[in-house]
Amino acid sequence: MAAESSIRIIEDKCVGCKLCVKACPFGAIAVEDQLAQIDLLKCTLCGACVEACRFDAIDLKKAVETTADLSQYHDVWVFVEQVDGHIESITHELLGEGRKLADQLGMKLCAVLLGSGIGKQSAELIARGADRVYVADRPELAYFQDEPYAAVLTDLVRRHKPAIFLCGATTIGRSLVSRVAVAVRTGLTADCTGLAIDPETRNLLQTRPAFGGNIMATIISPATRPQMATVRHKVMKEAVADPSRTGETVVEAVADALLKSRTRRLNLVAETGNVVKLAEADIIVSGGRGMQKPENFSLLQDLASVIGAAVGASRAAVDANWMPYSHQVGQTGKTVCPKIYFACGISGQIQHLVGMSAADIIVAINKDPDAPIFKVATYGIVGDALKIVPMLTAEFRKMLGK
Ligand SMILES: Cc1cc2nc3c(=O)[nH]c(=O)nc-3n(C[C@H](O)[C@H](O)[C@H](O)COP(=O)(O)OP(=O)(O)OC[C@H]3O[C@@H](n4cnc5c(N)ncnc54)[C@H](O)[C@@H]3O)c2cc1C
């Protein structure tokens, strides 16, 4: 590793012009007595101030981590997220995307499966695109725990040296791979919505929203391996299972020392209530500002309960406190990919569309015939959602005999 990173103001050169203050996206610089002061607790060393400064008055030194020999690193890895032996759908999405990357690089796609008595799941992972499955099978790994999972994965990464390591941007994934990335001293891009290979450098191009979703940033880890990324749920298509595919299963020995944990699970409490999860739902009924007041969301709840849908919302509806944030669909909310998406009183701004336009069928209800949502809608109904939604509910109730 090179010398430590540092940033400082060169006092002789600073004229207190405040250009750096305006340029800093993190509010980390203030000018006092004609001299810029950097708050190191807020500064991320992004370098925006250095570019903005016309007087070369900021000295930024960035330490660069490097992996000794990048050529030793090969294969694309996917962390298999399992809960009580059930493989979560995010894994199938990662296998679909990982397969494309591995094919482009001429590498193997490997799945890494940690658990207890889970070896039999290997066939499913191979059917969904894995060439090789590494299995770490120990009772201590039956359910996710940060410390042993991170220790076992770190050990596997050190021994097998993958070039790329993908994980879901889920609660488990986010908690887990950051520990691994720190341990193996490599870069990690969180919450990616797009992955590609740079044809010239063969580096992984990791795209994710940045600065509150105002820009899409593409990030590379050119000097360290593996290139690690967490990927947003429901952005990539799931790999389709092909039972005729073949691959190998490698059962890994796990040293006892790796299995130590300062925490243990006392109880698993299943989510109660008849709530359909937004990210998993096949049908979503969403409402926007056009629903006009929070009480009118009960019209959407009625339709949703008849057709077995989850209820979503635009940011305008969430910002107005009509629905909780957990229901927000869009760039700064959830990305969804249902079979049918009803957009009721939603105009269809780009930040909403990026979260739902992958739906198979979009039904838009809006009283403005020029609303942008109609450009992406499969079926459009021009009219008052407050009247049309109850009519749809009544009609579906009749058809479905409910
Ligand atoms: C960085 C950033 C991130 C963002 N992230 C998100 C995000 O994650 N999700 C998101 O949704 N937005 C997001 N937004 C906000 C987005 O730009 C829009 O402001 C928002 O989507 C608008 O919500 P809306 O369609 O409900 O409201 P509006 O744009 O106000 O549209 C209301 C629509 O309802 C129609 N209407 C009115 N009354 C009726 C009626 N009775 N019947 C039928 N139709 C009716 C109107 O014709 C209009 O088209 C983000 C913005 C920024 C800048």
PDBQT file of the ligand as one rigid body, heavy atoms in Angstrom, charges set to zero:
ROOT
HETATM    1  C1  LIG A 501     -33.026  12.837  -7.402  1.00  0.00    +0.000 C 
HETATM    2  C2  LIG A 501     -34.487  12.526  -7.526  1.00  0.00    +0.000 A 
HETATM    3  C3  LIG A 501     -34.936  11.243  -7.208  1.00  0.00    +0.000 A 
HETATM    4  C4  LIG A 501     -36.294  10.933  -7.341  1.00  0.00    +0.000 A 
HETATM    5  N1  LIG A 501     -36.707   9.667  -7.033  1.00  0.00    +0.000 NA
HETATM    6  C5  LIG A 501     -38.001   9.342  -7.232  1.00  0.00    +0.000 A 
HETATM    7  C6  LIG A 501     -38.466   8.014  -6.988  1.00  0.00    +0.000 A 
HETATM    8  O1  LIG A 501     -37.741   7.136  -6.518  1.00  0.00    +0.000 OA
HETATM    9  N2  LIG A 501     -39.761   7.737  -7.252  1.00  0.00    +0.000 N 
HETATM   10  C7  LIG A 501     -40.633   8.676  -7.748  1.00  0.00    +0.000 A 
HETATM   11  O2  LIG A 501     -41.805   8.342  -7.962  1.00  0.00    +0.000 OA
HETATM   12  N3  LIG A 501     -40.225   9.928  -7.960  1.00  0.00    +0.000 NA
HETATM   13  C8  LIG A 501     -38.942  10.297  -7.710  1.00  0.00    +0.000 A 
HETATM   14  N4  LIG A 501     -38.556  11.576  -7.902  1.00  0.00    +0.000 N 
HETATM   15  C9  LIG A 501     -39.595  12.603  -8.145  1.00  0.00    +0.000 C 
HETATM   16  C10 LIG A 501     -40.086  12.655  -9.589  1.00  0.00    +0.000 C 
HETATM   17  O3  LIG A 501     -39.281  13.530 -10.328  1.00  0.00    +0.000 OA
HETATM   18  C11 LIG A 501     -41.536  13.166  -9.647  1.00  0.00    +0.000 C 
HETATM   19  O4  LIG A 501     -41.591  14.403  -8.983  1.00  0.00    +0.000 OA
HETATM   20  C12 LIG A 501     -42.547  12.224  -8.996  1.00  0.00    +0.000 C 
HETATM   21  O5  LIG A 501     -42.395  10.937  -9.513  1.00  0.00    +0.000 OA
HETATM   22  C13 LIG A 501     -43.942  12.754  -9.296  1.00  0.00    +0.000 C 
HETATM   23  O6  LIG A 501     -44.881  11.966  -8.641  1.00  0.00    +0.000 OA
HETATM   24  P1  LIG A 501     -46.355  11.878  -9.224  1.00  0.00    +0.000 P 
HETATM   25  O7  LIG A 501     -46.318  11.329 -10.607  1.00  0.00    +0.000 OA
HETATM   26  O8  LIG A 501     -47.171  11.162  -8.208  1.00  0.00    +0.000 OA
HETATM   27  O9  LIG A 501     -46.838  13.408  -9.193  1.00  0.00    +0.000 OA
HETATM   28  P2  LIG A 501     -47.071  14.434 -10.364  1.00  0.00    +0.000 P 
HETATM   29  O10 LIG A 501     -45.918  14.528 -11.244  1.00  0.00    +0.000 OA
HETATM   30  O11 LIG A 501     -47.579  15.663  -9.727  1.00  0.00    +0.000 OA
HETATM   31  O12 LIG A 501     -48.236  13.761 -11.217  1.00  0.00    +0.000 OA
HETATM   32  C14 LIG A 501     -49.546  13.588 -10.785  1.00  0.00    +0.000 C 
HETATM   33  C15 LIG A 501     -50.330  13.038 -11.978  1.00  0.00    +0.000 C 
HETATM   34  O13 LIG A 501     -51.641  12.720 -11.557  1.00  0.00    +0.000 OA
HETATM   35  C16 LIG A 501     -52.542  13.072 -12.585  1.00  0.00    +0.000 C 
HETATM   36  N5  LIG A 501     -53.832  13.253 -11.939  1.00  0.00    +0.000 N 
HETATM   37  C17 LIG A 501     -54.258  14.270 -11.116  1.00  0.00    +0.000 A 
HETATM   38  N6  LIG A 501     -55.490  13.996 -10.651  1.00  0.00    +0.000 NA
HETATM   39  C18 LIG A 501     -55.876  12.818 -11.194  1.00  0.00    +0.000 A 
HETATM   40  C19 LIG A 501     -57.048  12.014 -11.103  1.00  0.00    +0.000 A 
HETATM   41  N7  LIG A 501     -58.101  12.349 -10.324  1.00  0.00    +0.000 N 
HETATM   42  N8  LIG A 501     -57.090  10.879 -11.806  1.00  0.00    +0.000 NA
HETATM   43  C20 LIG A 501     -56.050  10.497 -12.603  1.00  0.00    +0.000 A 
HETATM   44  N9  LIG A 501     -54.922  11.212 -12.730  1.00  0.00    +0.000 NA
HETATM   45  C21 LIG A 501     -54.827  12.344 -12.016  1.00  0.00    +0.000 A 
HETATM   46  C22 LIG A 501     -51.954  14.326 -13.203  1.00  0.00    +0.000 C 
HETATM   47  O14 LIG A 501     -52.433  14.499 -14.523  1.00  0.00    +0.000 OA
HETATM   48  C23 LIG A 501     -50.463  14.038 -13.136  1.00  0.00    +0.000 C 
HETATM   49  O15 LIG A 501     -50.020  13.407 -14.324  1.00  0.00    +0.000 OA
HETATM   50  C24 LIG A 501     -37.223  11.916  -7.775  1.00  0.00    +0.000 A 
HETATM   51  C25 LIG A 501     -36.752  13.190  -8.104  1.00  0.00    +0.000 A 
HETATM   52  C26 LIG A 501     -35.406  13.492  -7.985  1.00  0.00    +0.000 A 
HETATM   53  C27 LIG A 501     -34.937  14.859  -8.349  1.00  0.00    +0.000 C 
ENDROOT
TORSDOF 0
